[in-house]
Amino acid sequence: MSPLNSTQAKRLSLVLGLSMLFVGVCGLSYEYSFSKLASDVLGNATKQWALVIGVMMLFMGLGADLQKYLSDQNLVDRFIGLEILLGIVGGWGITLSWYVFGQWHDAFVLVHYGLIALVGLLIGLEIPLLTRVNETCLPSLKENLGMILKMDYIGSFLGALIWVYLLTKYFNLLEITYLLGLINLAVALAALWFFRDFVKYPRRLAMLGGLAMLALGIGFWQGEPLRLALEQRLFKDPIILAKTTPYQRILLTKNLRGELDCYINGHLQFSSRDEWIYHEFLVHPALRAIENPKRVLVLGGGDGLAVREILKYPSIEQIDLVDLDPAMTDLAQTQPDLVKLNQGAFQNAKTKLLASQGVSPGESYLLEQQGQGFFRRQKKSEAVELAVYNLDAFLFAQSAPGIYDAIILDFPDPNDLNLSKLYSVEFYQLLKDKLVLGGVLVQQATSPAFAKEPFLIIGKSMEQAGFSTLPIHHLVPSFGDWGFWLAGHREAFGNRGLREQVLTERPLAEGVRYLTPELIGASTQFGQKQLDWTDLEPNHLLKDSLFAHYREAWERLQ
């Protein structure tokens, strides 16, 4: 570049600084987007986010070193070309990875991490190239580096805020990366305009930038249909609902026979073909063990299917349901197939929200009990108060007042550290204080056949929290052999009393479709050494033993 007067130098230096700000926003947002897809597809969010960011940082370092082999000629052209290439690779990378996952599942890791490495390499080239271009505007090295690095770090900070609070709220993952690619192209075209006197191939770069912008613009415009088309390739049945929330990805599929499947982050949560088997084992062995249960706490279970089973007990007066995601409980109240499946369990539920340091008392709504779990307003029938709290279950256990006759834990499997805390000794200790003496707690506990160690760790953690426990299991066709842990105060049940309570001769609730007293008895039987937890440690908040075993158990099946 030829020498500049002071006015030109200040103006172009400002352009470079703003360019660095925007590429900083894009760089961190690319890291988050590729991490999100890796964790959604491969599971184990903690591992995938750490690996993706680590790999990207490694190749950013390699890119920073690679720039030393570029001559000082045509640096502006090189920077513009770099931004165009980064916009295309970063913008279409998520789409390509998702396509590969649906078409060639085993190649996903290689392709996805290859794209991550390439994006990291290109990002690594940006700062040194901009610094070298800026030498003409700011000859002082300390001022040059200070300005470029300052704007990059500020951009990264803004990128984190924008990605968390704006992009994920209003756009799907494909749309996010197309938008980021368009920002890279805007930076390239701005540089092409402001540095037009120093660009050797302006027409060529303008044409490439225009074509790239067209490709990314079409992708952004068709982002939602494209995402649905790619997602549909992963499921045999048509997708009837797809919703991304701040907490999870919810999918409903439905086949020609009317069978409904629900997926959370790609994992099957229930199938209408056999969900009643799971939910009857989750609810009825516990409630049948209690004489006239009145107050029940459900943690998780935002689909309303556990509530449907609880409402079959005429003695029930109060149900408090805690589910983190309001979108899930909203769907349970409004999505026709879900409403039909849960028999309208949420139709008149009142949402109670967290208020500062506690749970607000809220306003009670009454449901009218009708036969086998159907509810409508009717003056002569008994009323059940159902309250829905959309907040973290751990926070609810710490903050909410009251005690319950039964506590039902219907969480997703502990497939990341955030979920694993809900299977910890400390969490069970909080719940123990909310369970009446003589009450029963039940926890869905993964598969004792396919994930034996996690299943046993959950039970051992309950024991250490002061519970007397009883494991049960049964075959759920959609899941295989599935397990649950029943628990009650050791002071009330001792070490063996819970079995006698669960195997009571008290009749099951009217309207149960599958479960029988004989099946409950059979579900308590396990093979030799199947319950040996001698070498396993209980799960603690600060010493997690569950998540690693869960990950290893399911990786063995792949």
ZAMARGU-4260 file (C-alpha; in steps of 0.2 Angstrom, whole numbers, plus 5000, padded with zeros to 4 digits):
<rodrens>
0) 5000/5000/5000 | 5006/5018/4996 | 5008/5030/5010 | 4993/5039/5017 | 4989/5056/5023
5) 4983/5057/5041 | 4965/5059/5037 | 4965/5044/5026 | 4975/5034/5039 | 4962/5038/5052
10) 4948/5034/5041 | 4955/5017/5035 | 4961/5012/5053 | 4943/5015/5059 | 4937/5004/5045
15) 4949/4990/5050 | 4945/4992/5068 | 4926/4990/5065 | 4930/4975/5053 | 4940/4967/5067
20) 4925/4970/5079 | 4913/4961/5067 | 4925/4946/5063 | 4927/4944/5082 | 4908/4943/5084
25) 4908/4930/5070 | 4923/4920/5076 | 4916/4916/5093 | 4898/4913/5086 | 4905/4900/5074
30) 4914/4891/5089 | 4897/4891/5098 | 4887/4885/5083 | 4899/4871/5078 | 4899/4866/5097
35) 4880/4866/5098 | 4878/4854/5083 | 4892/4842/5089 | 4884/4841/5106 | 4866/4839/5098
40) 4872/4825/5087 | 4885/4816/5097 | 4879/4820/5115 | 4890/4823/5130 | 4889/4842/5128
45) 4903/4846/5140 | 4915/4835/5130 | 4910/4842/5113 | 4910/4860/5117 | 4927/4858/5125
50) 4934/4848/5110 | 4927/4860/5097 | 4933/4875/5105 | 4950/4867/5108 | 4952/4861/5090
55) 4947/4878/5083 | 4959/4887/5095 | 4973/4875/5089 | 4970/4879/5071 | 4968/4897/5074
60) 4986/4896/5081 | 4992/4887/5065 | 4983/4900/5054 | 4992/4914/5063 | 5008/4906/5060
65) 5004/4902/5042 | 5002/4920/5037 | 5020/4923/5038 | 5022/4914/5022 | 5011/4926/5013
70) 5020/4941/5005 | 5016/4959/5008 | 5009/4961/4990 | 4990/4962/4988 | 4987/4960/5007
75) 4970/4969/5005 | 4965/4957/4991 | 4970/4942/5002 | 4960/4948/5017 | 4945/4951/5006
80) 4947/4934/4998 | 4949/4926/5016 | 4933/4934/5022 | 4923/4928/5007 | 4930/4910/5009
85) 4926/4910/5028 | 4909/4916/5025 | 4905/4902/5013 | 4914/4888/5024 | 4907/4895/5040
90) 4890/4899/5033 | 4887/4882/5024 | 4897/4871/5036 | 4883/4867/5048 | 4872/4862/5033
95) 4885/4851/5026 | 4888/4842/5042 | 4870/4839/5045 | 4868/4832/5028 | 4883/4820/5031
100) 4876/4815/5047 | 4859/4809/5039 | 4868/4802/5023 | 4884/4794/5030 | 4882/4793/5049
105) 4900/4787/5052 | 4908/4801/5042 | 4900/4815/5053 | 4915/4816/5065 | 4928/4817/5052
110) 4918/4830/5041 | 4912/4841/5056 | 4929/4842/5064 | 4937/4845/5047 | 4926/4860/5044
115) 4930/4866/5062 | 4948/4865/5059 | 4946/4874/5042 | 4936/4888/5050 | 4949/4889/5064
120) 4963/4891/5052 | 4954/4905/5042 | 4950/4914/5058 | 4968/4912/5063 | 4973/4921/5047
125) 4962/4936/5050 | 4971/4945/5065 | 4989/4944/5057 | 4982/4950/5040 | 4973/4964/5047
130) 4987/4969/5058 | 4999/4970/5043 | 4986/4980/5033 | 4984/4992/5047 | 5003/4995/5048
135) 5001/5008/5034 | 4988/5017/5045 | 4996/5015/5062 | 5015/5012/5060 | 5017/5011/5079
140) 5017/4992/5083 | 5010/4995/5101 | 4995/5006/5094 | 4992/4994/5079 | 4992/4978/5090
145) 4982/4987/5104 | 4968/4992/5092 | 4967/4976/5083 | 4967/4965/5098 | 4955/4976/5108
150) 4942/4976/5094 | 4944/4957/5092 | 4941/4954/5111 | 4927/4966/5112 | 4919/4958/5096
155) 4921/4941/5104 | 4912/4947/5120 | 4898/4954/5110 | 4897/4938/5100 | 4894/4928/5115
160) 4880/4940/5121 | 4872/4940/5104 | 4873/4921/5101 | 4866/4918/5118 | 4852/4931/5119
165) 4848/4935/5101 | 4853/4922/5088 | 4847/4906/5097 | 4831/4915/5102 | 4826/4920/5085
170) 4835/4909/5072 | 4838/4890/5070 | 4856/4884/5069 | 4857/4884/5050 | 4850/4902/5049
175) 4863/4908/5062 | 4878/4902/5052 | 4871/4909/5036 | 4869/4926/5045 | 4887/4925/5051
180) 4893/4921/5034 | 4883/4936/5027 | 4892/4947/5040 | 4909/4940/5034 | 4904/4945/5017
185) 4898/4962/5022 | 4916/4965/5030 | 4924/4959/5014 | 4913/4970/5003 | 4916/4985/5015
190) 4935/4982/5013 | 4933/4981/4994 | 4924/4998/4994 | 4935/5008/5007 | 4951/5001/5001
195) 4947/5001/4982 | 4962/5011/4978 | 4973/4997/4985 | 4964/4982/4978 | 4972/4973/4963
200) 4957/4963/4957 | 4942/4972/4962 | 4930/4965/4949 | 4935/4947/4952 | 4933/4949/4971
205) 4916/4959/4969 | 4910/4945/4958 | 4915/4931/4970 | 4908/4941/4985 | 4891/4944/4975
210) 4890/4925/4971 | 4894/4920/4989 | 4881/4933/4996 | 4868/4926/4984 | 4872/4908/4990
215) 4871/4913/5009 | 4856/4924/5006 | 4846/4909/4998 | 4852/4898/5012 | 4846/4910/5025
220) 4829/4913/5016 | 4826/4894/5015 | 4834/4890/5032 | 4819/4883/5040 | 4813/4872/5026
225) 4831/4866/5023 | 4833/4862/5042 | 4816/4852/5042 | 4821/4843/5026 | 4838/4838/5033
230) 4830/4834/5050 | 4817/4823/5042 | 4830/4812/5035 | 4834/4806/5052 | 4817/4800/5056
235) 4807/4787/5048 | 4790/4795/5052 | 4784/4812/5046 | 4789/4827/5058 | 4773/4836/5063
240) 4781/4848/5075 | 4799/4855/5078 | 4803/4868/5091 | 4819/4875/5097 | 4819/4882/5114
245) 4833/4890/5125 | 4834/4873/5133 | 4832/4859/5120 | 4826/4854/5103 | 4808/4846/5104
250) 4802/4835/5089 | 4786/4826/5087 | 4784/4813/5073 | 4768/4804/5068 | 4765/4789/5056
255) 4750/4784/5046 | 4744/4773/5060 | 4743/4789/5071 | 4757/4783/5082 | 4766/4798/5090
260) 4785/4799/5095 | 4793/4813/5105 | 4811/4817/5104 | 4822/4829/5114 | 4838/4833/5107
265) 4837/4819/5095 | 4834/4806/5109 | 4817/4797/5110 | 4807/4802/5126 | 4792/4792/5123
270) 4782/4783/5110 | 4763/4782/5110 | 4765/4763/5105 | 4770/4759/5123 | 4772/4775/5134
275) 4759/4769/5146 | 4770/4754/5151 | 4784/4766/5156 | 4772/4779/5164 | 4762/4765/5174
280) 4778/4758/5181 | 4784/4776/5185 | 4769/4781/5194 | 4758/4766/5201 | 4770/4756/5211
285) 4774/4771/5221 | 4757/4778/5223 | 4749/4761/5227 | 4761/4759/5241 | 4754/4775/5250
290) 4737/4774/5258 | 4726/4788/5251 | 4740/4799/5243 | 4735/4818/5243 | 4750/4829/5238
295) 4762/4823/5224 | 4777/4832/5217 | 4782/4828/5199 | 4799/4834/5193 | 4801/4833/5174
300) 4787/4825/5165 | 4782/4841/5156 | 4772/4831/5143 | 4759/4827/5156 | 4759/4808/5154
305) 4764/4805/5172 | 4751/4818/5178 | 4738/4808/5168 | 4742/4792/5178 | 4742/4802/5195
310) 4725/4809/5192 | 4718/4791/5192 | 4719/4791/5211 | 4703/4799/5219 | 4712/4804/5235
315) 4724/4816/5225 | 4721/4834/5230 | 4737/4843/5225 | 4749/4840/5211 | 4765/4852/5208
320) 4774/4849/5192 | 4791/4857/5189 | 4798/4857/5172 | 4812/4869/5166 | 4805/4872/5149
325) 4789/4881/5147 | 4788/4876/5129 | 4786/4858/5134 | 4772/4862/5146 | 4764/4873/5133
330) 4764/4860/5120 | 4756/4848/5133 | 4742/4860/5134 | 4740/4865/5116 | 4747/4852/5104
335) 4732/4841/5099 | 4741/4824/5099 | 4749/4827/5115 | 4733/4834/5123 | 4724/4818/5117
340) 4738/4807/5124 | 4739/4815/5141 | 4720/4816/5142 | 4720/4835/5145 | 4730/4834/5161
345) 4736/4852/5159 | 4721/4860/5152 | 4718/4872/5166 | 4735/4872/5175 | 4742/4888/5182
350) 4760/4892/5179 | 4769/4898/5194 | 4786/4907/5192 | 4801/4910/5202 | 4801/4926/5211
355) 4818/4933/5217 | 4823/4921/5231 | 4808/4909/5232 | 4793/4902/5223 | 4778/4914/5222
360) 4762/4907/5229 | 4753/4910/5213 | 4735/4907/5210 | 4727/4890/5211 | 4716/4882/5197
365) 4705/4867/5200 | 4703/4852/5188 | 4688/4841/5189 | 4691/4823/5191 | 4681/4812/5178
370) 4683/4793/5177 | 4699/4787/5170 | 4709/4803/5170 | 4698/4814/5159 | 4695/4831/5166
375) 4682/4844/5163 | 4672/4857/5174 | 4658/4848/5184 | 4651/4854/5200 | 4648/4838/5209
380) 4665/4830/5206 | 4681/4831/5217 | 4694/4845/5213 | 4712/4842/5210 | 4724/4857/5211
385) 4737/4856/5198 | 4751/4869/5198 | 4765/4870/5185 | 4782/4878/5189 | 4794/4882/5175
390) 4810/4882/5183 | 4825/4872/5188 | 4821/4857/5198 | 4836/4859/5210 | 4831/4877/5213
395) 4813/4872/5217 | 4819/4859/5229 | 4830/4872/5238 | 4817/4886/5238 | 4799/4879/5238
400) 4790/4876/5254 | 4779/4861/5258 | 4780/4842/5259 | 4773/4828/5248 | 4766/4811/5250
405) 4775/4805/5234 | 4789/4813/5223 | 4790/4807/5205 | 4806/4811/5196 | 4804/4809/5177
410) 4820/4818/5171 | 4830/4814/5155 | 4844/4802/5157 | 4860/4810/5164 | 4868/4812/5147
415) 4877/4828/5153 | 4884/4836/5169 | 4869/4848/5171 | 4857/4833/5171 | 4869/4823/5182
420) 4866/4835/5196 | 4848/4829/5197 | 4854/4812/5202 | 4866/4817/5215 | 4866/4814/5234
425) 4864/4832/5238 | 4848/4833/5227 | 4841/4818/5235 | 4844/4825/5252 | 4834/4840/5247
430) 4820/4830/5242 | 4821/4819/5257 | 4816/4834/5267 | 4801/4837/5256 | 4794/4819/5258
435) 4783/4814/5272 | 4788/4800/5284 | 4780/4785/5275 | 4780/4794/5258 | 4788/4786/5243
440) 4800/4794/5230 | 4802/4786/5213 | 4816/4790/5200 | 4817/4784/5182 | 4835/4777/5182
445) 4840/4771/5164 | 4842/4753/5159 | 4849/4740/5172 | 4854/4729/5157 | 4862/4742/5145
450) 4868/4755/5158 | 4871/4744/5174 | 4883/4755/5182 | 4873/4771/5180 | 4858/4762/5187
455) 4867/4756/5202 | 4875/4773/5205 | 4858/4781/5206 | 4852/4769/5219 | 4868/4770/5229
460) 4866/4789/5229 | 4849/4788/5236 | 4855/4776/5250 | 4869/4788/5255 | 4856/4802/5255
465) 4846/4792/5269 | 4834/4783/5259 | 4828/4765/5260 | 4827/4759/5242 | 4820/4746/5231
470) 4825/4744/5212 | 4812/4738/5199 | 4813/4735/5181 | 4802/4730/5166 | 4803/4728/5147
475) 4797/4744/5138 | 4798/4739/5119 | 4804/4756/5114 | 4818/4757/5127 | 4822/4739/5131
480) 4824/4733/5149 | 4821/4749/5159 | 4824/4753/5178 | 4817/4763/5192 | 4822/4766/5210
485) 4809/4768/5223 | 4814/4776/5239 | 4807/4781/5256 | 4814/4787/5273 | 4825/4774/5281
490) 4818/4780/5298 | 4801/4774/5292 | 4805/4759/5281 | 4822/4752/5288 | 4832/4742/5275
495) 4819/4730/5269 | 4802/4738/5274 | 4800/4747/5257 | 4798/4730/5248 | 4783/4725/5259
500) 4775/4742/5256 | 4777/4741/5237 | 4770/4723/5236 | 4755/4728/5246 | 4738/4720/5242
505) 4730/4737/5240 | 4722/4737/5222 | 4728/4747/5208 | 4719/4763/5202 | 4705/4761/5191
510) 4709/4764/5172 | 4727/4756/5173 | 4730/4748/5155 | 4744/4736/5158 | 4751/4735/5175
515) 4746/4721/5187 | 4751/4717/5205 | 4759/4702/5198 | 4770/4712/5186 | 4775/4724/5201
520) 4781/4709/5210 | 4790/4702/5196 | 4799/4718/5192 | 4808/4718/5209 | 4817/4702/5204
525) 4835/4704/5197 | 4848/4691/5192 | 4864/4686/5202 | 4876/4700/5205 | 4865/4712/5195
530) 4864/4723/5210 | 4882/4723/5216 | 4888/4741/5218 | 4903/4737/5228 | 4915/4746/5217
535) 4904/4761/5213 | 4904/4778/5221 | 4889/4788/5224 | 4886/4803/5213 | 4890/4820/5221
540) 4889/4838/5215 | 4907/4841/5217 | 4913/4823/5213 | 4902/4817/5198 | 4903/4798/5196
545) 4887/4795/5186 | 4890/4805/5170 | 4906/4796/5165 | 4899/4779/5168 | 4883/4783/5158
550) 4893/4789/5143 | 4904/4774/5144 | 4889/4762/5145 | 4880/4769/5130 | 4896/4771/5120
555) 4899/4752/5122 | 4882/4749/5113 | 4887/4760/5098
</rodrens>
